Amino acid sequence: KKFKTRSGDTVKLADLLDEGIARAEQKLKEKGRDKELTAQELDAVKKSVAYGCIKYADLAHNRNHDYVFSFDKMLDDRGNTAAYLLYAYTRIRSIARNSGVSQEQLKSAASSTKIKLDHPKEWNLAKCVLRLPEIILRCLDSLLLHTLCEYLYELANTFTEFYDSCYCIEKDKKTGAIVKVDMSRLLLCEATASIIAAGFHILGIDPLQKM
């Protein structure tokens, strides 16, 4: 069904996007992100969140079914939304930065480090990561992108369970200095982030390094 205002007028896409940016900026300021991000970073974040949320809200539903349009649900950072996935992605990317391991070191480790799957949550994350080719083929067969959205949401949740149970970085409790970096788990983090970024690329969502 057409998306219309209460007066019955059809909403223009430009107005819809502008409203999304205004609401995203307001939500970011409510969380104090404007005090932690530069003006340039804040501008990039509000655009990525607003545009990403509007696209994702449309693509996350079966295109053969109607859905109720809601800005509040779109911009919610909980549940199956672009805001939640963008937040999950930036959190994963921050793990490598906090570990002090460079991208070059990660690339080198990827070819020489054996991935250990001793913990059940490591195993669950690895299995979820490996499902990407299957999901892409299903999308190609059905031409329904909500399958990809559901997978990315499942991957983000599976990662959260992994990260809550499996320490990637160990720090000294007194000094805060890094004592140990689990490279195997760090590579699982990077694999997860890479797949989410690939999903964003397919869905037309701009990933962020900070949010």
C-alpha positions as CSV (number, residue, x, y, z in Angstrom):
1,K,0.0,0.0,0.0
2,K,1.1,3.6,-0.6
3,F,2.6,5.3,2.4
4,K,0.6,8.5,3.0
5,T,0.3,11.2,5.6
6,R,-2.8,11.6,7.8
7,S,-4.1,14.2,5.3
8,G,-4.0,11.5,2.6
9,D,-1.1,13.0,0.6
10,T,1.6,10.7,-0.7
11,V,4.9,11.2,1.1
12,K,7.8,12.2,-1.1
13,L,11.0,10.2,-0.8
14,A,13.1,13.3,-0.2
15,D,10.9,14.3,2.7
16,L,11.0,10.8,4.1
17,L,14.9,10.8,4.0
18,D,15.1,14.3,5.6
19,E,12.8,13.2,8.4
20,G,14.9,10.1,8.9
21,I,18.1,12.2,9.3
22,A,16.4,14.6,11.7
23,R,15.2,11.7,13.9
24,A,18.5,9.9,13.7
25,E,20.4,13.0,14.8
26,Q,18.0,13.6,17.7
27,K,18.5,10.0,18.9
28,L,22.3,10.3,18.7
29,K,22.3,13.5,20.6
30,E,20.0,12.0,23.3
31,K,22.7,9.3,23.8
32,G,25.4,12.0,24.0
33,R,27.2,10.8,20.8
34,D,27.5,14.4,19.6
35,K,30.0,15.0,22.5
36,E,32.1,11.9,21.6
37,L,32.1,12.2,17.8
38,T,33.5,15.0,15.6
39,A,31.0,17.0,13.5
40,Q,32.2,15.1,10.4
41,E,31.8,11.8,12.1
42,L,28.3,12.7,13.5
43,D,27.2,13.8,10.0
44,A,28.3,10.4,8.5
45,V,26.7,8.4,11.3
46,K,23.3,10.2,11.1
47,K,23.2,9.7,7.3
48,S,24.2,6.1,7.5
49,V,21.7,5.3,10.3
50,A,18.8,7.2,8.7
51,Y,19.3,6.0,5.1
52,G,20.3,2.5,6.2
53,C,17.3,2.1,8.6
54,I,14.8,3.2,5.9
55,K,16.3,0.8,3.3
56,Y,16.6,-2.0,5.8
57,A,13.0,-1.6,7.1
58,D,11.8,-2.1,3.6
59,L,14.1,-5.0,2.6
60,A,13.8,-6.9,5.9
61,H,10.1,-7.7,5.1
62,N,8.9,-10.2,2.5
63,R,8.3,-7.9,-0.5
64,N,5.0,-9.8,-1.2
65,H,3.5,-8.7,2.2
66,D,2.4,-5.3,3.6
67,Y,4.0,-3.9,6.7
68,V,3.2,-1.0,9.1
69,F,5.6,2.0,8.5
70,S,7.1,3.3,11.8
71,F,10.1,5.6,12.3
72,D,10.4,4.5,15.9
73,K,10.8,0.8,14.9
74,M,13.2,1.7,12.1
75,L,15.6,3.7,14.3
76,D,15.4,1.4,17.3
77,D,18.8,0.0,18.2
78,R,17.3,-3.2,19.4
79,G,15.8,-5.9,17.3
80,N,16.1,-6.6,13.6
81,T,17.0,-3.1,12.5
82,A,19.8,-1.5,10.6
83,A,20.7,0.6,13.7
84,Y,21.2,-2.6,15.7
85,L,23.4,-4.2,12.9
86,L,25.4,-1.0,12.5
87,Y,26.0,-0.8,16.2
88,A,27.1,-4.5,16.2
89,Y,29.4,-3.9,13.3
90,T,31.2,-0.9,14.9
91,R,31.5,-2.8,18.2
92,I,33.2,-5.8,16.4
93,R,35.6,-3.4,14.5
94,S,36.5,-1.7,17.8
95,I,37.7,-5.0,19.3
96,A,40.7,-5.2,16.9
97,R,41.5,-1.6,17.5
98,N,41.4,-2.1,21.3
99,S,43.7,-5.1,21.0
100,G,46.4,-3.1,19.3
101,V,46.6,-5.6,16.5
102,S,46.8,-4.0,13.0
103,Q,45.0,-5.1,9.9
104,E,48.3,-6.2,8.4
105,Q,48.9,-8.4,11.4
106,L,45.4,-9.9,11.2
107,K,45.9,-10.7,7.5
108,S,49.2,-12.4,8.3
109,A,47.6,-14.3,11.2
110,A,44.7,-15.4,9.0
111,S,47.0,-17.6,6.9
112,S,49.0,-19.1,9.8
113,T,46.7,-19.3,12.8
114,K,44.6,-22.4,13.5
115,I,41.0,-21.4,14.4
116,K,40.1,-23.1,17.7
117,L,36.5,-24.0,18.3
118,D,36.7,-25.5,21.8
119,H,34.0,-23.4,23.3
120,P,30.3,-24.0,22.2
121,K,29.9,-20.3,21.4
122,E,32.9,-20.4,19.2
123,W,31.5,-23.4,17.4
124,N,28.1,-21.7,17.0
125,L,29.6,-18.5,15.6
126,A,31.8,-20.4,13.1
127,K,28.8,-22.4,11.8
128,C,26.8,-19.2,11.4
129,V,29.7,-17.5,9.5
130,L,29.9,-20.4,7.1
131,R,26.3,-20.2,6.1
132,L,26.8,-17.0,4.0
133,P,27.1,-18.9,0.6
134,E,23.9,-20.8,1.3
135,I,22.0,-17.6,2.2
136,I,23.2,-15.8,-1.0
137,L,22.1,-18.7,-3.2
138,R,18.7,-18.7,-1.5
139,C,18.3,-14.9,-2.2
140,L,19.3,-15.5,-5.8
141,D,16.7,-18.3,-6.2
142,S,13.8,-16.5,-4.5
143,L,14.8,-12.8,-5.2
144,L,13.8,-12.1,-1.6
145,L,16.3,-10.1,0.3
146,H,14.6,-10.4,3.7
147,T,16.4,-13.8,3.9
148,L,19.7,-12.0,4.0
149,C,18.4,-9.5,6.6
150,E,17.3,-12.3,8.9
151,Y,20.7,-14.0,8.5
152,L,22.6,-10.8,9.4
153,Y,20.4,-10.4,12.5
154,E,21.0,-14.0,13.5
155,L,24.8,-13.5,12.9
156,A,24.9,-10.4,15.1
157,N,23.0,-12.2,17.9
158,T,25.3,-15.2,17.6
159,F,28.3,-13.0,17.8
160,T,26.9,-11.2,20.9
161,E,26.5,-14.6,22.7
162,F,30.1,-15.5,21.6
163,Y,31.6,-12.3,22.9
164,D,29.7,-12.4,26.2
165,S,31.2,-15.9,26.9
166,C,34.6,-15.8,25.1
167,Y,37.3,-13.2,26.0
168,C,39.2,-12.0,23.0
169,I,41.5,-9.7,25.0
170,E,42.7,-10.2,28.5
171,K,43.8,-7.0,30.5
172,D,45.5,-6.5,33.8
173,K,42.8,-5.6,36.3
174,K,45.0,-3.0,38.0
175,T,46.8,-1.3,35.1
176,G,44.4,-2.0,32.2
177,A,47.4,-3.1,30.1
178,I,46.8,-5.9,27.6
179,V,48.1,-9.2,28.9
180,K,47.0,-11.6,26.2
181,V,45.2,-11.5,22.8
182,D,43.4,-14.6,21.6
183,M,44.2,-14.4,17.9
184,S,41.9,-17.3,17.0
185,R,38.9,-15.5,18.5
186,L,40.0,-12.1,17.1
187,L,40.0,-13.7,13.6
188,L,36.4,-15.0,14.3
189,C,35.5,-11.4,15.1
190,E,37.0,-10.1,11.8
191,A,35.3,-12.8,9.8
192,T,32.0,-11.8,11.4
193,A,32.6,-8.1,10.6
194,S,33.6,-8.9,7.0
195,I,30.4,-10.8,6.4
196,I,28.2,-8.1,7.9
197,A,30.0,-5.6,5.7
198,A,29.4,-7.8,2.7
199,G,25.7,-7.9,3.6
200,F,25.6,-4.1,4.0
201,H,27.1,-3.8,0.5
202,I,24.4,-6.0,-1.0
203,L,21.6,-4.0,0.9
204,G,23.1,-0.6,0.0
205,I,24.0,0.3,3.6
206,D,27.1,2.3,4.5
207,P,29.1,0.7,7.3
208,L,30.7,2.8,10.0
209,Q,33.9,2.4,12.0
210,K,32.6,4.5,14.9
211,M,29.0,5.1,16.0
